[in-house]
């Protein structure tokens, strides 16, 4: 078989991404239809920049979801005679099969590794950012509302202490095997993973404390599922094996949460200090509402615009950090199709075989670009509220 031409390669790649195109079309069609009911997300369609960012982000999210249907080969499988082959090269002994983006230095399919690599990034970055936001919100709201107290001073000092370290250096320290052996990662995970449980318990209690039956059901559900997930994710002690996190992945996950939480704390604290002077907060205090109700149901919803924008940007920063860790060999397992690790493997032969490093580098760049454009669009529309 002859190698594919450039147009044939592009055409085949577009065909492989068919589930993604269908998914994007359905999501955009439904979004446009119901945009008047979708709040800030619906207004995003008035921003061309935000819409481009949304499409890019949706592309990679759906790619991660449908990765098994998109890939042409197993991302870890090696093929005889396919080492460093150029894009569009036919696979020996397999009629009609091609390495669409070529082969790497271990004779693995670059296209399949790029697609599977999206699952690793999108499994860590958004989830770890959500955890960081729960930590930052749970601590930042009371610190801002009761500014000047000893607890606020202590929390602000600790946040500034963490932020005083260079981010990359702090990441390197937290993910090294030597640090893991000291038990610091386990201690951090045991502490940080409690905050989602605390957040939802306070959220439900502050809202439904006058409805004891509903409150009891929500609290029982939160505590059962929360501590079940907590035991599995933090300590790998889930008896049913439903919740589990690989030690390397846990190390990276906890590091992301620990590094991002202080920044979120400072943002939430600053927003709370500003919003607590508004009339609707004073009205809630006059009605006799409890402090946590005011924080979670009056202040937090009115701070959603800046927080949503920061959330998108923070996922982008985390994606870059994960790629940096993978590039220096501090990411997940060595054979993993992690984008940063794949770029590092390909850079050694960049002058001769650029395709190996180029594909994951463009993937990483496009995802971060999409997140930044999405954040810009959300910021633009949130300012119009």
Secondary structure, DSSP 4 states (H G I P E B T S, - for coil): -PPPPHHHHHHHHHHHTHHHHHHHHHHHHHHHHTGGGSHHHHHGGG-HHHHHHHHHHHHHHHHHHTHHHH-SS-TT---TT-TTPPTTEEPTT-TT-EETT-B-TTS-BHHHHHHHHHHHHHHHHHHHHHHHHHHHHHHHHHHHHTTTSHHHHHHHHHHHHHHTS-HHHHHHHHHSHHHHHHTHHHHHHHHHTTHHHHHHHHHHHHHHTT-HHHHHHHHHHHHHHHHHHHHHHHHS--TTS-S---HHHHHHHHHHHHHHHHHHHHHHHHHHHHHTTSHHHHHHHHTT--HHHHIIIIIHHHTHHHHHHHHHHHHHHHHHHHHHHHHTT-SS-TTS--HHHHHHHHHTTTTT-THHHHHHHHHHHHHHHHHHHHHHHHHHHHTT-
